[in-house]
C-alpha cells in the first residue's frame, strides 16, 4: 500500500514538471479559424441553445388544457385561481401517461379474459341499488356464508363476497366497475 502512494506522488510530480516545462517553452502558435468553421460553431451553438430552451419550456408548451382554461370565469381576471391552484393538483397529468389505476387494469384484464364477475349478482342486488341496500345485503350474506358460522369450507365464497362488497361499496371503484361491466 505504501508503494502505491509513492507511485501516485511521483506521477503527480512528473506531471507537474511536464506542465511547467510546457508553459515555459515559447511556441508562437496562433489559433486560426476559417469562416466555414465559424459557421459550423455558430450553428451548433444555436442548435444547442434552441434545444435547451425547448427542454426547459416543455411543460409550458405541452401543458394539458383543463376545464378551467376553457371557461370564461371571473377568477381569471384577477388571477385568484392561479394564486391558490397549481399545475401539480389533481387535474395535472404527466405527458404520455394515462390515469390507469390498479382497478382499471384489473377490470380491463378480467374483461378481456371473460373473467369479470358480476358483483351485483354475487351480493344479490340490482345495478341501481343504494349503498345502504348493498351494505344490508352484504351483511346478510356474510352471516350465512362466514366460515366460522357455517363450519364449512366457505372461505372462497366469503372472499368473493368481500371482493364484491369492496368494489360496490366504494363510489369511485363502483363507477369504474360499471364502466367496464355493462349489464344488459
Secondary structure, 3 states (H helix, E strand, C coil): CHHHHHHHHHHHHHHHHHHHHHHHCCCCCCCCCCHHHHHHHHHHHHHHHHHHHHHHCHHHHCCCCCHHHHCCCHHHHHCHHHHHCCCCCCCCCCCCCCCCCHHHHHHHHHHHCCCCCCHHHHHCCCCCCCHHHHHHHHHHHHHHHCHHHHCCCCHHHHHHHHHHHHHHHCHHHHHHHHHHCCCC
